[in-house]
Amino acid sequence: MRGLDGVLAAIGLIIIMLSAIGVHLNNNDPLADSFDAITQLVYLFILLGMYRIHSIYSE
């Protein structure tokens, strides 16, 4: 269950970052204002990939 907690946390943060990007798009903000959220999304997808690789090789 411990590994699943991290995955659920990452998915929750992905939803928050997508919402942040959506707000910036809705407000017609420049893309630079969404840069931090986009960077965080990339990190979160890498983290999910690492969880996946770990689950494959730890079986």
Secondary structure, DSSP 4 states (H G I P E B T S, - for coil): -HHHHHHHHHHHHHHHHHHHHHHHHHTT--GGGGHHHHHHHHHHHHHHHHHHHHHHHT-
